[in-house]
Amino acid sequence: MAVRVQVALMSGRSVEVVAEPSMTLDEVRLRAQHGLGAKKGALYKASGELLPGATRVSQACLQDGDALLLQILRPIQHVRNFAAEAEIQSDGSVVTWGEAACGGDSTAVQRQLKKNVQHVYATSAAFAALLFDGSVVAWGNGRAGGDSSQVQYQLKNVQQIFATNSAFAALRHDGSVVTWGQSQVGGDSSAVQPELKNVQTVCATTSAFAALRGDGSVVTWGSEASAGRPSKITNVKSVHATSSAYAALLRNGSVATWGNPQLGGCSRAVQKKLKNVQQIHATRSSFAALLDDGSVVTWGDDTETDSQQQPQHVQRIYANSTAFAALLTDGSAATWGCRLKYNEAFVSPDQLNNVQQIAMTDSAFAALRQDGSVVTWGRKDCGGDSHAVESMLRSVKQICATFSAFAALRHDGSVVTWGDCAYGGSSCSVQEKLKGVGEIRSTPLSFEAHFADGTCVRWGRVSGSRKRCREE
């Protein structure tokens, strides 16, 4: 005999579902999602017990009038390539969309992506998923790493995956490395495979890999222009990359560089200054080294460094794709890097004082000052221009960023957004819901507003939609 159950969202909105004894709870869930216009979720009893989807209604002991909760699955990771996107849901499954040939269609591997996915990585046209059991699933354009069949038997006990534009490298727990994808950009590591032992981590440019071994040596492979064969260096502490060059921080505080000279591969002009280096940061085409005395040394693309005066007394450096920003010990901030010929908003130094937080998109920065005001600069369509909302950027307590938009949470619980509309720069569709917000969070694609009652509102590029939308 059929039972009628009431399925509700966290917001309180509910729908009645008629559940036949032979139906599975997954079918009940799908009916509830359809009736509520909600996205994929999980069903729970009022007691908090999760209801397994494969269980029949007759086995679940449901009764007329029972109240169930549909908990919407929140994405825990977004990743994208040039034409497709993938999203890990909170149940460990993966959802994909976009150009089928670039990984937007994961039908062929969907059974393997139903659960236990830990992380997803991307090349320009393919994806690779690392599962909690250490296995790997790849899909998308085969020439870009979407076909791992030749090395699948080796893809076990993997702890992390790295990617160039068209190749993947999987670091295993035993310190070995497995590669696949386009051979010229790192997919073929056969020439250096005997050296790929006791590897601690791997660093990638767009066309080459560099593996840091436990003994402090570095092994490189891929495009000769990017990978090169650096002179024998030892005692390496960390390796960093622009799009086509490497910088290795040595344990004695010096720096070794190789790769494309114009993009940071040659540090000869500043080599004498590269002593007592504590950290290295990189944009797509320049490096910045923070020294132990708080000074900064920058090298790489001439359009970024341009012999500008480097800041002193630096506490922290921020780097996005095109420029650097630094928070100084006196609470002021400094910025330097690429100067676009158009579409850029600038900031004067006297605006960058009493800074307490800096956030960044791919090509812009936002600084939250102690008086609750916000200053922005950088590429206008990435959030560098906030003039349209400047009057509302007062009494701000938190700022965060997606790939190309910013959101500011004010002390009264309201939210102000600006930047690329597709990435959350416009919150018009959910603005009525953005009242009494307790915290805002972001992924590269979207923003989340969290409330005291545990509910959440999302906007931006959400769950396969290229439109702005609200998710309850």
N, C-alpha and C positions, 0 to 999 in steps of 0.2 A: 504494500500500500504506500502511495506517495506521501511524502511529508513536506510541509511548507516551512522553510527556514528564512530567517531575516539576516541578510549579509550587509554589514556596515563598514564604511571607511572610517579612518581615524577622525575625520572631520565631522562624523555623525550622520552623513548622508547614507541612506540604506535602500535596499531593494529586496523584494520578496522573491525567492526562488522555489519553484516546485521541483522537488528532487525525487525521482523514481528510484526504487530499491536497486535496480540493476545498473544505475548510473555510477560512474566513478566520481570521486570528489574533485578530480581535475575537471570533469564536465560541469559539475556544480560551480566550480570557480570560474570557468569560462562564461557560463550564463550570467553569473554575478558581474563579471567584468564588463560584459556586453550591456547589461542593464544599467550599470553605473557609468558607462562610458569611460572606464578606468583602464589603466595599463596593467601589465602582468603583475600578479601578486601571489601571495601565499595565504591559505585559509587557516584560521586558528579558532579554537573553541573559546568561549568566554573565559574559561579557566586559564587560557594562555597556551594550551596544548596544540601543537602543530598537527594538522590533519594531512596524512600522506595522500598524495594525489592518486595513487593507483588503487586505494581502498574503495570498495563499493559502499554505497549509502547504507545498504542492508547490514554491513559489517561495522559501520561507524557508530551505531547506536544513536542516530539522530532522531529527535522527536519533533512533532509539530510545535512550531513557535520557538524553536531553539534560535539563539542569537549567535552568529558567527562574525568574525572580524576578517576583512580582506586587507592584509598588510601589503601595500604597494612595494615592489622590489625596487630599491634604489640602486642606481649604478654606482659602482665603487671604483671604476676606472674607465676613462675614455681614451681612445687612441685613434689616430687618423693617418692616412697616407694621402697621396695627391688626389685620389678620386673616390675613396671609400672610407668608412668609419666602423669601428668595433667598440663594443661596450660590455664590460663584465657586470652582470647583475649581482645583487647581494646573495643569491642562491648559488653562485659559482658558475652560472651559465653565461654564454656569450651571444649577443645580438649584433648583427651586422647589417649595413645598408650602404647604398652608393653604387658605383660602377661594378658590375658583376665580375668582370675580368680582373679587377684590382683587389678583390677580396670582399666586395659588398655582398656577394652571394656565397654563403658558407654551407650550402645544402650538402655538399659532398662530405663534409666533416662534421655536420651538425650533431651527430650522435656522440662524437668525442668531445663536443663543446657543451654538453648539457649540464655538466657539473664539474666541480673540483678544479676550475681554472683559477690559477693564482695571478697570472699577469699576461698581458698581450703586448707584443712588440710589432713595429711596422718598418718596412722599407718604403720605397716610393710607390710600390704597387702590389704589396703582399703583406700578410700578417703571419706571426708565429705565436702560438699560445703555449705558455709553460704551465703544466698541471702540477698539482700538489704532490703527485707521486714521482715527479722528476722527468716525466715524459714530455714530448713536444708535438704539437699539431700545427702544420703549416698549410696555408691556402692562399689563393690569389694567383697573380702572374708567375708562372714557373721560372721565367728568366730573372725575376726579381726576388727570388727566394720562396715563392709559393709552393714549390715542389721539393720536398726533403726526402723523397723515396730512396735516393742513392745512399743516404747516410742514416736512414731511420733507425736501423739496428744499433747505431751508436748513440742515439738520442735518449739516453737513460741517465738517471742520477744527475740531471742538469740543475744547476742552481741559479743561473742567470743567462739572459740572451742579449746580444748587442747587434746593432744594425748599421750598415752603410746605406747608400741609396738603393742598392740592388742585391745585397747579400746579408746573411745572418751568420753570427758566430755564437755558439753555445758553450758556456763555461761549465764543465762538470765538477762534481764535488771532489774528484781525485786530482784536479788541477789540469786536466787535459782540455783541449778545445776542439769542437767539431764545427765545420763550416759548410755552407751550401749557398747556392745562388749564382749570380754572374761572376765568373772566375776572375775577370780583370779588376773587379772592385772588392775583392776579399773573399769571394765564394770558394776559391781554391787555395788552400793553405798547405798543399802537399810539399812545397819546396822548404817550408820551415817546420813541418809537422814534428820532426825529431826534437826540435827546440821547445815545443809547446808542452812543457811539463812544469808542474808546480806553479801554474799561473794563478795569480791572486785576483786580477781584474783585467778587463779589456777596455780600451778607449777607441772610439771610431770617429773618423772624418767622414765625408760623404763618399769616399772611394777607397779607404784603407783602414786596416785595423792595427793597433799596437797593444801587445800583451805585456803586462808587468808581471815578472816572475818573483817568486819568494826571495831569490838571492839579490834582488834589486836590479837585474838586467831587464832589457826590453827587446821584444821580438816583433818585427813589423812585416806585414804582407798586404798586397793589394796594388793599387795604382802606384807606379814608381814615382810620379810627380808628388804624390801626397805621402806615401809611406817612406820612400827612399830607403837607405840603409845607413842610419846614423853611425857616426864613429862610435867605437865601443864605449858605452857609458855604463857605469855601475852605481850602486848605492842610490838608486832612484826611489824616491818616496811616493810620488804620484805623477800621473801623466794627464795632460789636458789637451784639448783640441779645438781649433777653429774649423771652418769647413774644409780646409785643405792643408793644415799644418799642425805640428805637435810642439808642445813645450813640456819638458820633464823637470820637475822640481827634485833636486838631489838632497840627500840628507844633510849635506854641509851648507845648505842654503843657497847654492848656486843653481843656475838654470841651463839646460841644454835644449836646443831647438833644431827642428828639421822639417822638411816639406816645402810647400810653396813659399818662396821668400817674401812675396808681396802680401801674403796673408798670415804672416807671423812665423814663417819657417826660418827666418834669418834674424837673429837678435844682436848681430855684430855691433851695430851702432850704439847699443845700450848695454853691452855685455859687462863693462866695467862697473856699472851701477847695480847689476844683478847679484848682490851679495846679501846674505842674511834674509832671504826671501821666506815669508811665512805662508803665503797663499798665492795661487794663480787663478785668474778668472779669464773667461774668453767670450768674445762676441763671435759672429760668423767670420770676421776677418782681422781681429786684433786680440792681443793678450794684454792683461794688466797684472802686474806683480805687486803685492803688498809686502813691504819690508817691515822688519821688526821695529823700526823707529817711526812707523806710521806714514812713511812716504810711499809714493806709488811710481812705478816705472811701466810705461806703455810702449808697445811696438807692434808693427803689422801694417795694415793698410794706411797709406799716407793720408787719405781723406779722413781717417779717424784720429790719428795722432796729431798731425799737422803742427808739430812743435809747440803744442799748447802747454801752458803751465800746469804741471801735475799737482794735485792737492797734497797737503801735508796733514799730519795728525789724523789720519784716517782710522776709523773704528771698524767699518765694514764696507765692502764693495758689492754692488749689485751689477749684473751684466745681463742684458737681453740680446737679441740678435744683432742690433746695430750700434749700441752705445753703452756707456758705463755711468753709474751714479755711485756716490760714496757718502756715507754718513760719517761726519767728523766728530771728534771727541767733545767739541764745544756745542753740539746740537745743531750745527749748520750742516748743509749738504752741498756737494759739488757734482757737476756732471760734465762729461766730455765724451767724444766719439764722433760717429759719422754725422755730417751735416748734409741733409737732403737738400736738393736744389728746389724742391717744391713740396707742398703738403706737409709742412712741419711747423709745429708751434714751439716757440722758444720761451725761456724763463730767464729772468734776470737774477744775478747772484743775491741781491738784497731780498728777494722773495724766499730764498732757501735758508731761513733761519728758524730756530726753535722747532726743528723737525723731530717727530717721535716715531714715525713709521714711513717706509717707502715700499710701494707696490709697483709691479711692472707687468706690462703686456709684452708681446713680441717686439714691439718697436716704440714703446712709450713708457713714461714713468708718472707716478702720482705720489706726492709727498703730503702726509698728514701732519699738520703743525699742532703745537701744543694748545693753541687757541681754538682748535676745532675746525680751522679752515683747511682747504686742500689746494695745492698747486700742482699743475700738470704741464708736461712738455713732451715733445717727440712727435711721431707721426700722427697727424690729425685723425685719420680714420681708424687708428688703433687706440684712441683714447687720449692722445696728447692735447687735444683741444676740448676744454670743458666750459667754454664761454656760455654755451646754451643753458647750462645748469649752475653757473657760477653763484647766482644769488641763493641757491638752495644748499650750497656746500658750506654750511655753517653748523656749528655744534656737532661735528662728526666725531664718532668715537672709534670707527673701524673702517678700513678700506681693503678691498681684495680685487683680484683681476682674473679674467679668463685670457684666452689667446689674444684678443684684441678689444676688450672692453673692461670698464671699471664699475664697481658698485661701492657706494659709501653708506654705512649705517649711521644714522643720527641718534642722538641721545633720547629723542622722543619716540624711537622705535620705527621711524619711517626710513625708506631707502631711496637713494638717488643713483641713477645709472647714466652712463654716457659711453660713447665709443661705437664700435661696430654693432649694429642692431642684431645681426644674425648670431652674435656670440654673447648676447645679453645686454648690449648697450641700450636697448629699449626695453623697459619693463611695463609698457602701457597695458599689455594684455592681462597683467596680474597686479597692477598698482593698487586696486581696491583691496586686495588681500594683504598688501604689505604695510600692515599697521600693527604696532606692538611687537615688532621683530626683536628677538633676543640676540641673534647672532647671524652673520652671513658667512657662507663658505662658497668655494668655487672649484670647478674643474677647468681644464683647458677650454671646454665648450659651453659651460653653463654656470649659473649661479643658483644657490640654495639659500632661502631664508628660513631660519629655524625659530620655532615659537616655544614658549614655556610648556604648552600642553603636549609637546612631542610631535606636533605636525610640522610639515615642511612644504614650502612652495618653491617650485623650480621654474626657471625661464632661461632662454637661450636656445642652443641646439640640443634638444632634449629627445632621447630615446628614438632616434631614427628620424626625427622630424627636422626639416630645414627651416621650419617656421617657428616663430616665438609661440610658446604655449605654456599652460599652467598644468602642473601635476599635483594632485592632492595626495 
